[in-house]
């Protein structure tokens, strides 16, 4: 299936690397005009430069998704530059926790829930306002397999990703008749900088984590990006409220 986004405007949050960057580049290859946002300015600008190198139009906006004024301004800048917002991929998120629930600090809990839940909520709030004004659109949020099952030593992260699934399903029900589809992608373990750091710290991590996926390996960012593009596209026109796993079968066992 050849999915195209010609003349469509796409916003990718957390676009400075990993799944966000892979998705921004995939949208660009499919003909989209791509807006990238990230609090890491050099990383976000690097993604925008790579989008332009593929021949697509790009805009970088520095924004912190937990700041309502910055999120509102981010959406406004995208619309001012491109004229509309057709698709949004709310990918910005953090994972800082490797401890049992009773050992997690309150500040860590607040940071994780702030970025992963409030950040997605704020982005959807202002994206939906724009999409209502223009007559529709598509939103994809990054959840996780940890939004579907438990995650030992990552209870705050799991709680945040369960919340993303809840926000996704609720918004899908609220705005389906307004022409706005809202879905979530739920990756398993994906080869990103975060994963590579874990492997560098403990070489046993790679084989152990690969073994929890029935497919026998961890995932690649491009594989998640492919699911994001499908969910965002007209090929998924009758799909909304879905928590779509890209997990090598991890949640099937």
Phi and psi restraints in degrees (value plus and minus 20) as a CYANA .aco file:
   2 UNK   PHI    -115.5   -75.5
   2 UNK   PSI      75.6   115.6
   3 UNK   PHI    -104.6   -64.6
   3 UNK   PSI     107.8   147.8
   4 UNK   PHI    -142.8  -102.8
   4 UNK   PSI     130.5   170.5
   5 UNK   PHI    -150.1  -110.1
   5 UNK   PSI      14.9    54.9
   6 UNK   PHI     -76.8   -36.8
   6 UNK   PSI     110.0   150.0
   7 UNK   PHI      46.3    86.3
   7 UNK   PSI      -9.9    30.1
   8 UNK   PHI    -113.3   -73.3
   8 UNK   PSI     125.9   165.9
   9 UNK   PHI    -125.3   -85.3
   9 UNK   PSI     106.0   146.0
  10 UNK   PHI    -142.9  -102.9
  10 UNK   PSI     116.9   156.9
  11 UNK   PHI    -133.0   -93.0
  11 UNK   PSI     108.6   148.6
  12 UNK   PHI    -139.7   -99.7
  12 UNK   PSI      95.9   135.9
  13 UNK   PHI    -110.7   -70.7
  13 UNK   PSI     135.3   175.3
  14 UNK   PHI      41.7    81.7
  14 UNK   PSI      17.6    57.6
  15 UNK   PHI    -108.5   -68.5
  15 UNK   PSI     -13.1    26.9
  16 UNK   PHI     -96.5   -56.5
  16 UNK   PSI     -28.5    11.5
  17 UNK   PHI    -197.9  -157.9
  17 UNK   PSI    -199.0  -159.0
  18 UNK   PHI      35.5    75.5
  18 UNK   PSI    -155.1  -115.1
  19 UNK   PHI     -83.4   -43.4
  19 UNK   PSI     -56.7   -16.7
  20 UNK   PHI     -82.4   -42.4
  20 UNK   PSI     -68.0   -28.0
  21 UNK   PHI     -85.5   -45.5
  21 UNK   PSI     -64.6   -24.6
  22 UNK   PHI     -78.4   -38.4
  22 UNK   PSI     -58.8   -18.8
  23 UNK   PHI     -91.2   -51.2
  23 UNK   PSI     -62.3   -22.3
  24 UNK   PHI     -77.9   -37.9
  24 UNK   PSI     -63.2   -23.2
  25 UNK   PHI     -89.6   -49.6
  25 UNK   PSI     -56.4   -16.4
  26 UNK   PHI     -85.6   -45.6
  26 UNK   PSI     -61.8   -21.8
  27 UNK   PHI     -81.1   -41.1
  27 UNK   PSI     -61.4   -21.4
  28 UNK   PHI     -81.9   -41.9
  28 UNK   PSI     -64.7   -24.7
  29 UNK   PHI     -82.1   -42.1
  29 UNK   PSI     -46.8    -6.8
  30 UNK   PHI    -110.0   -70.0
  30 UNK   PSI     -11.7    28.3
  31 UNK   PHI      77.4   117.4
  31 UNK   PSI     -15.7    24.3
  32 UNK   PHI     -97.7   -57.7
  32 UNK   PSI     138.0   178.0
  33 UNK   PHI    -111.9   -71.9
  33 UNK   PSI     105.9   145.9
  34 UNK   PHI    -137.6   -97.6
  34 UNK   PSI     104.0   144.0
  35 UNK   PHI    -121.9   -81.9
  35 UNK   PSI     110.7   150.7
  36 UNK   PHI    -137.0   -97.0
  36 UNK   PSI     115.3   155.3
  37 UNK   PHI    -150.7  -110.7
  37 UNK   PSI     126.2   166.2
  38 UNK   PHI    -188.3  -148.3
  38 UNK   PSI     125.2   165.2
  39 UNK   PHI     -92.1   -52.1
  39 UNK   PSI     -39.9     0.1
  40 UNK   PHI    -106.2   -66.2
  40 UNK   PSI      78.9   118.9
  41 UNK   PHI     -81.7   -41.7
  41 UNK   PSI     -69.9   -29.9
  42 UNK   PHI     -78.7   -38.7
  42 UNK   PSI     -60.4   -20.4
  43 UNK   PHI     -87.0   -47.0
  43 UNK   PSI     -63.7   -23.7
  44 UNK   PHI     -85.2   -45.2
  44 UNK   PSI     -61.1   -21.1
  45 UNK   PHI     -86.6   -46.6
  45 UNK   PSI     -53.3   -13.3
  46 UNK   PHI     -85.1   -45.1
  46 UNK   PSI     -60.1   -20.1
  47 UNK   PHI     -83.5   -43.5
  47 UNK   PSI     -64.9   -24.9
  48 UNK   PHI     -79.5   -39.5
  48 UNK   PSI     -59.3   -19.3
  49 UNK   PHI     -84.3   -44.3
  49 UNK   PSI     -58.8   -18.8
  50 UNK   PHI     -87.2   -47.2
  50 UNK   PSI     -55.7   -15.7
  51 UNK   PHI     -82.1   -42.1
  51 UNK   PSI     -65.3   -25.3
  52 UNK   PHI     -84.4   -44.4
  52 UNK   PSI     -55.8   -15.8
  53 UNK   PHI     -83.5   -43.5
  53 UNK   PSI     -42.3    -2.3
  54 UNK   PHI    -105.7   -65.7
  54 UNK   PSI     -20.6    19.4
  55 UNK   PHI      71.4   111.4
  55 UNK   PSI     -10.8    29.2
  56 UNK   PHI    -121.6   -81.6
  56 UNK   PSI     135.9   175.9
  57 UNK   PHI     -94.9   -54.9
  57 UNK   PSI     122.6   162.6
  58 UNK   PHI    -161.2  -121.2
  58 UNK   PSI     131.1   171.1
  59 UNK   PHI    -158.6  -118.6
  59 UNK   PSI     111.6   151.6
  60 UNK   PHI    -127.3   -87.3
  60 UNK   PSI     112.8   152.8
  61 UNK   PHI    -147.3  -107.3
  61 UNK   PSI     101.4   141.4
  62 UNK   PHI     -98.8   -58.8
  62 UNK   PSI     106.1   146.1
  63 UNK   PHI    -177.0  -137.0
  63 UNK   PSI     126.6   166.6
  64 UNK   PHI    -123.8   -83.8
  64 UNK   PSI      97.5   137.5
  65 UNK   PHI     -88.3   -48.3
  65 UNK   PSI     -30.6     9.4
  66 UNK   PHI    -109.1   -69.1
  66 UNK   PSI     -23.1    16.9
  67 UNK   PHI    -123.8   -83.8
  67 UNK   PSI      91.4   131.4
  68 UNK   PHI     -79.8   -39.8
  68 UNK   PSI     -62.6   -22.6
  69 UNK   PHI     -83.6   -43.6
  69 UNK   PSI     -59.2   -19.2
  70 UNK   PHI     -89.9   -49.9
  70 UNK   PSI     -56.7   -16.7
  71 UNK   PHI     -87.5   -47.5
  71 UNK   PSI     -65.1   -25.1
  72 UNK   PHI     -80.0   -40.0
  72 UNK   PSI     -63.5   -23.5
  73 UNK   PHI     -85.6   -45.6
  73 UNK   PSI     -56.2   -16.2
  74 UNK   PHI     -79.1   -39.1
  74 UNK   PSI     -70.8   -30.8
  75 UNK   PHI     -83.7   -43.7
  75 UNK   PSI     -61.0   -21.0
  76 UNK   PHI     -82.4   -42.4
  76 UNK   PSI     -60.1   -20.1
  77 UNK   PHI     -86.1   -46.1
  77 UNK   PSI     -60.0   -20.0
  78 UNK   PHI     -82.0   -42.0
  78 UNK   PSI     -65.2   -25.2
  79 UNK   PHI     -88.9   -48.9
  79 UNK   PSI     -59.2   -19.2
  80 UNK   PHI     -83.3   -43.3
  80 UNK   PSI     -55.8   -15.8
  81 UNK   PHI     -99.9   -59.9
  81 UNK   PSI     -64.9   -24.9
  82 UNK   PHI    -124.8   -84.8
  82 UNK   PSI     -37.2     2.8
  83 UNK   PHI      77.8   117.8
  83 UNK   PSI     -35.0     5.0
  84 UNK   PHI    -188.2  -148.2
  84 UNK   PSI     158.3   198.3
  85 UNK   PHI    -160.7  -120.7
  85 UNK   PSI      89.2   129.2
  86 UNK   PHI    -111.5   -71.5
  86 UNK   PSI     -59.5   -19.5
  87 UNK   PHI    -158.9  -118.9
  87 UNK   PSI     122.7   162.7
  88 UNK   PHI    -150.7  -110.7
  88 UNK   PSI     116.0   156.0
  89 UNK   PHI    -137.8   -97.8
  89 UNK   PSI      84.1   124.1
  90 UNK   PHI    -109.3   -69.3
  90 UNK   PSI      72.1   112.1
  91 UNK   PHI    -128.2   -88.2
  91 UNK   PSI     -34.7     5.3
  92 UNK   PHI     -79.4   -39.4
  92 UNK   PSI     111.6   151.6
  93 UNK   PHI    -190.3  -150.3
  93 UNK   PSI     143.8   183.8
  94 UNK   PHI    -153.6  -113.6
  94 UNK   PSI     140.5   180.5
  95 UNK   PHI    -167.2  -127.2
  95 UNK   PSI      87.1   127.1
  96 UNK   PHI    -140.6  -100.6
  96 UNK   PSI     -16.1    23.9
  97 UNK   PHI    -137.2   -97.2
  97 UNK   PSI     106.6   146.6
  98 UNK   PHI    -159.2  -119.2
  98 UNK   PSI      40.1    80.1
  99 UNK   PHI    -175.2  -135.2
  99 UNK   PSI     139.9   179.9
 100 UNK   PHI     -87.7   -47.7
 100 UNK   PSI     136.6   176.6
 101 UNK   PHI     -71.3   -31.3
 101 UNK   PSI     -65.6   -25.6
 102 UNK   PHI     -88.9   -48.9
 102 UNK   PSI     -34.5     5.5
 103 UNK   PHI    -119.3   -79.3
 103 UNK   PSI     -26.9    13.1
 104 UNK   PHI     -93.6   -53.6
 104 UNK   PSI     113.4   153.4
 105 UNK   PHI     -95.8   -55.8
 105 UNK   PSI     127.6   167.6
 106 UNK   PHI     -78.9   -38.9
 106 UNK   PSI     -59.3   -19.3
 107 UNK   PHI     -83.7   -43.7
 107 UNK   PSI     -57.1   -17.1
 108 UNK   PHI     -85.3   -45.3
 108 UNK   PSI     -65.6   -25.6
 109 UNK   PHI     -76.4   -36.4
 109 UNK   PSI     -66.8   -26.8
 110 UNK   PHI     -83.8   -43.8
 110 UNK   PSI     -60.5   -20.5
 111 UNK   PHI     -83.6   -43.6
 111 UNK   PSI     -66.9   -26.9
 112 UNK   PHI     -83.3   -43.3
 112 UNK   PSI     -68.2   -28.2
 113 UNK   PHI     -86.9   -46.9
 113 UNK   PSI     -52.7   -12.7
 114 UNK   PHI     -83.5   -43.5
 114 UNK   PSI     -72.1   -32.1
 115 UNK   PHI     -91.4   -51.4
 115 UNK   PSI     -68.8   -28.8
 116 UNK   PHI     -97.3   -57.3
 116 UNK   PSI     -47.7    -7.7
 117 UNK   PHI    -128.1   -88.1
 117 UNK   PSI     -79.8   -39.8
 118 UNK   PHI     -79.9   -39.9
 118 UNK   PSI     -58.3   -18.3
 119 UNK   PHI     -81.5   -41.5
 119 UNK   PSI     -64.7   -24.7
 120 UNK   PHI     -85.8   -45.8
 120 UNK   PSI     -62.2   -22.2
 121 UNK   PHI     -80.7   -40.7
 121 UNK   PSI     -66.1   -26.1
 122 UNK   PHI     -84.0   -44.0
 122 UNK   PSI     -63.5   -23.5
 123 UNK   PHI     -80.7   -40.7
 123 UNK   PSI     -67.2   -27.2
 124 UNK   PHI     -82.1   -42.1
 124 UNK   PSI     -60.7   -20.7
 125 UNK   PHI     -72.8   -32.8
 125 UNK   PSI     -71.2   -31.2
 126 UNK   PHI    -102.8   -62.8
 126 UNK   PSI     -49.9    -9.9
 127 UNK   PHI     -85.7   -45.7
 127 UNK   PSI     -63.6   -23.6
 128 UNK   PHI     -84.7   -44.7
 128 UNK   PSI     -59.6   -19.6
 129 UNK   PHI     -77.5   -37.5
 129 UNK   PSI     -63.0   -23.0
 130 UNK   PHI     -87.9   -47.9
 130 UNK   PSI     -63.0   -23.0
 131 UNK   PHI     -87.0   -47.0
 131 UNK   PSI     -54.0   -14.0
 132 UNK   PHI     -83.2   -43.2
 132 UNK   PSI     -61.3   -21.3
 133 UNK   PHI     -86.4   -46.4
 133 UNK   PSI     -51.3   -11.3
 134 UNK   PHI    -120.3   -80.3
 134 UNK   PSI     -26.1    13.9
 135 UNK   PHI      81.9   121.9
 135 UNK   PSI      -4.2    35.8
 136 UNK   PHI     120.9   160.9
 136 UNK   PSI     156.3   196.3
 137 UNK   PHI     146.4   186.4
 137 UNK   PSI    -196.8  -156.8
 138 UNK   PHI    -155.3  -115.3
 138 UNK   PSI     117.0   157.0
 139 UNK   PHI    -145.8  -105.8
 139 UNK   PSI     116.1   156.1
 140 UNK   PHI    -145.0  -105.0
 140 UNK   PSI     110.9   150.9
 141 UNK   PHI    -130.0   -90.0
 141 UNK   PSI     123.8   163.8
 142 UNK   PHI    -106.1   -66.1
 142 UNK   PSI      92.8   132.8
 143 UNK   PHI    -122.4   -82.4
 143 UNK   PSI    -148.5  -108.5
 144 UNK   PHI    -199.0  -159.0
 144 UNK   PSI     143.4   183.4
 145 UNK   PHI     -80.0   -40.0
 145 UNK   PSI     -44.9    -4.9
 146 UNK   PHI     -91.9   -51.9
 146 UNK   PSI     -25.2    14.8
 147 UNK   PHI    -112.6   -72.6
 147 UNK   PSI     -20.4    19.6
 148 UNK   PHI    -140.8  -100.8
 148 UNK   PSI     -46.8    -6.8
 149 UNK   PHI    -154.7  -114.7
 149 UNK   PSI     156.7   196.7
 150 UNK   PHI     -94.7   -54.7
 150 UNK   PSI     140.0   180.0
 151 UNK   PHI    -159.7  -119.7
 151 UNK   PSI      70.9   110.9
 152 UNK   PHI     -75.3   -35.3
 152 UNK   PSI     117.8   157.8
 153 UNK   PHI      46.6    86.6
 153 UNK   PSI      -4.3    35.7
 154 UNK   PHI    -163.5  -123.5
 154 UNK   PSI      23.4    63.4
 155 UNK   PHI     -85.1   -45.1
 155 UNK   PSI     -59.5   -19.5
 156 UNK   PHI     -87.1   -47.1
 156 UNK   PSI     -61.9   -21.9
 157 UNK   PHI     -81.8   -41.8
 157 UNK   PSI     -65.4   -25.4
 158 UNK   PHI     -81.4   -41.4
 158 UNK   PSI     -62.0   -22.0
 159 UNK   PHI     -81.0   -41.0
 159 UNK   PSI     -61.1   -21.1
 160 UNK   PHI     -85.7   -45.7
 160 UNK   PSI     -58.8   -18.8
 161 UNK   PHI     -97.9   -57.9
 161 UNK   PSI     -51.6   -11.6
 162 UNK   PHI     -80.2   -40.2
 162 UNK   PSI     -59.5   -19.5
 163 UNK   PHI     -84.6   -44.6
 163 UNK   PSI     -58.3   -18.3
 164 UNK   PHI     -81.7   -41.7
 164 UNK   PSI     -61.3   -21.3
 165 UNK   PHI     -82.1   -42.1
 165 UNK   PSI     -62.2   -22.2
 166 UNK   PHI     -84.0   -44.0
 166 UNK   PSI     -62.3   -22.3
 167 UNK   PHI     -81.6   -41.6
 167 UNK   PSI     -62.1   -22.1
 168 UNK   PHI     -81.8   -41.8
 168 UNK   PSI     -69.8   -29.8
 169 UNK   PHI     -85.5   -45.5
 169 UNK   PSI     -59.3   -19.3
 170 UNK   PHI     -86.1   -46.1
 170 UNK   PSI     -65.7   -25.7
 171 UNK   PHI     -84.9   -44.9
 171 UNK   PSI     -57.2   -17.2
 172 UNK   PHI     -79.9   -39.9
 172 UNK   PSI     -61.4   -21.4
 173 UNK   PHI     -89.5   -49.5
 173 UNK   PSI     -55.3   -15.3
 174 UNK   PHI     -93.9   -53.9
 174 UNK   PSI     -55.1   -15.1
 175 UNK   PHI    -137.1   -97.1
 175 UNK   PSI     -13.4    26.6
 176 UNK   PHI     -77.3   -37.3
 176 UNK   PSI     -61.4   -21.4
 177 UNK   PHI     -96.1   -56.1
 177 UNK   PSI     -25.9    14.1
 178 UNK   PHI    -118.7   -78.7
 178 UNK   PSI     -13.0    27.0
 179 UNK   PHI      63.8   103.8
 179 UNK   PSI      -3.1    36.9
 180 UNK   PHI    -133.7   -93.7
 180 UNK   PSI     100.4   140.4
 181 UNK   PHI    -118.9   -78.9
 181 UNK   PSI     120.3   160.3
 182 UNK   PHI    -153.7  -113.7
 182 UNK   PSI      99.9   139.9
 183 UNK   PHI    -152.4  -112.4
 183 UNK   PSI     149.2   189.2
 184 UNK   PHI    -149.2  -109.2
 184 UNK   PSI     129.4   169.4
 185 UNK   PHI    -130.2   -90.2
 185 UNK   PSI     116.5   156.5
 186 UNK   PHI    -141.7  -101.7
 186 UNK   PSI      67.8   107.8
 187 UNK   PHI     -93.2   -53.2
 187 UNK   PSI     132.1   172.1
 188 UNK   PHI    -102.0   -62.0
 188 UNK   PSI    -167.2  -127.2
 189 UNK   PHI     -99.1   -59.1
 189 UNK   PSI     105.6   145.6
 190 UNK   PHI    -138.9   -98.9
 190 UNK   PSI     123.7   163.7
 191 UNK   PHI     -92.7   -52.7
 191 UNK   PSI      79.0   119.0
 192 UNK   PHI    -150.4  -110.4
 192 UNK   PSI     158.7   198.7
 193 UNK   PHI     -78.7   -38.7
 193 UNK   PSI     -58.8   -18.8
 194 UNK   PHI     -80.5   -40.5
 194 UNK   PSI     -64.3   -24.3
 195 UNK   PHI     -86.3   -46.3
 195 UNK   PSI     -61.8   -21.8
 196 UNK   PHI     -83.6   -43.6
 196 UNK   PSI     -54.0   -14.0
 197 UNK   PHI     -84.1   -44.1
 197 UNK   PSI     -61.3   -21.3
 198 UNK   PHI     -84.1   -44.1
 198 UNK   PSI     -59.8   -19.8
 199 UNK   PHI     -87.7   -47.7
 199 UNK   PSI     -59.0   -19.0
 200 UNK   PHI     -82.8   -42.8
 200 UNK   PSI     -56.5   -16.5
 201 UNK   PHI     -93.9   -53.9
 201 UNK   PSI     -52.3   -12.3
 202 UNK   PHI    -169.3  -129.3
 202 UNK   PSI      81.1   121.1
 203 UNK   PHI     -78.7   -38.7
 203 UNK   PSI     -38.2     1.8
 204 UNK   PHI     -92.7   -52.7
 204 UNK   PSI     -37.3     2.7
 205 UNK   PHI     -81.8   -41.8
 205 UNK   PSI     -63.9   -23.9
 206 UNK   PHI     -76.4   -36.4
 206 UNK   PSI     -79.0   -39.0
 207 UNK   PHI     -81.9   -41.9
 207 UNK   PSI     -56.9   -16.9
 208 UNK   PHI     -84.4   -44.4
 208 UNK   PSI     -64.7   -24.7
 209 UNK   PHI     -90.3   -50.3
 209 UNK   PSI     -59.8   -19.8
 210 UNK   PHI     -77.4   -37.4
 210 UNK   PSI     -55.9   -15.9
 211 UNK   PHI     -89.1   -49.1
 211 UNK   PSI     -37.5     2.5
 212 UNK   PHI    -104.7   -64.7
 212 UNK   PSI     -24.9    15.1
 213 UNK   PHI    -122.0   -82.0
 213 UNK   PSI      99.9   139.9
 214 UNK   PHI     -75.0   -35.0
 214 UNK   PSI     -44.7    -4.7
 215 UNK   PHI     -93.6   -53.6
 215 UNK   PSI     -33.5     6.5
 216 UNK   PHI      72.4   112.4
 216 UNK   PSI      -9.6    30.4
 217 UNK   PHI    -177.7  -137.7
 217 UNK   PSI     150.3   190.3
 218 UNK   PHI    -106.6   -66.6
 218 UNK   PSI     149.7   189.7
 219 UNK   PHI    -111.6   -71.6
 219 UNK   PSI     147.0   187.0
 220 UNK   PHI    -131.0   -91.0
 220 UNK   PSI     130.2   170.2
 221 UNK   PHI     -78.3   -38.3
 221 UNK   PSI     -55.8   -15.8
 222 UNK   PHI     -84.1   -44.1
 222 UNK   PSI     -48.4    -8.4
 223 UNK   PHI     -91.7   -51.7
 223 UNK   PSI     -54.7   -14.7
 224 UNK   PHI     -90.9   -50.9
 224 UNK   PSI     -61.4   -21.4
 225 UNK   PHI     -77.6   -37.6
 225 UNK   PSI     -58.4   -18.4
 226 UNK   PHI     -81.2   -41.2
 226 UNK   PSI     -59.4   -19.4
 227 UNK   PHI     -89.1   -49.1
 227 UNK   PSI     -58.4   -18.4
 228 UNK   PHI     -81.6   -41.6
 228 UNK   PSI     -63.7   -23.7
 229 UNK   PHI     -84.6   -44.6
 229 UNK   PSI     -62.0   -22.0
 230 UNK   PHI     -82.7   -42.7
 230 UNK   PSI     -67.2   -27.2
 231 UNK   PHI     -81.5   -41.5
 231 UNK   PSI     -52.4   -12.4
 232 UNK   PHI     -98.1   -58.1
 232 UNK   PSI     -39.0     1.0
 233 UNK   PHI    -111.4   -71.4
 233 UNK   PSI     148.5   188.5
 234 UNK   PHI     -86.8   -46.8
 234 UNK   PSI     -35.8     4.2
 235 UNK   PHI     -84.1   -44.1
 235 UNK   PSI     -42.7    -2.7
 236 UNK   PHI    -127.2   -87.2
 236 UNK   PSI      13.9    53.9
 237 UNK   PHI     -82.9   -42.9
 237 UNK   PSI     -40.9    -0.9
 238 UNK   PHI    -127.4   -87.4
 238 UNK   PSI       0.0    40.0
 239 UNK   PHI    -135.2   -95.2
 239 UNK   PSI      98.2   138.2
 240 UNK   PHI    -173.0  -133.0
 240 UNK   PSI     128.8   168.8
 241 UNK   PHI      58.0    98.0
 241 UNK   PSI      -4.7    35.3
 242 UNK   PHI    -111.7   -71.7
 242 UNK   PSI     114.8   154.8
 243 UNK   PHI    -119.9   -79.9
 243 UNK   PSI      75.5   115.5
 244 UNK   PHI    -112.1   -72.1
 244 UNK   PSI      93.9   133.9
 245 UNK   PHI     -97.5   -57.5
 245 UNK   PSI     121.7   161.7
 246 UNK   PHI    -152.5  -112.5
 246 UNK   PSI      57.1    97.1
 247 UNK   PHI    -155.9  -115.9
 247 UNK   PSI      -4.6    35.4
 248 UNK   PHI      37.7    77.7
 248 UNK   PSI       5.3    45.3
 249 UNK   PHI      66.8   106.8
 249 UNK   PSI     -12.6    27.4
 250 UNK   PHI     -76.3   -36.3
 250 UNK   PSI     -60.6   -20.6
 251 UNK   PHI    -107.7   -67.7
 251 UNK   PSI     -15.5    24.5
 252 UNK   PHI    -109.5   -69.5
 252 UNK   PSI     -27.5    12.5
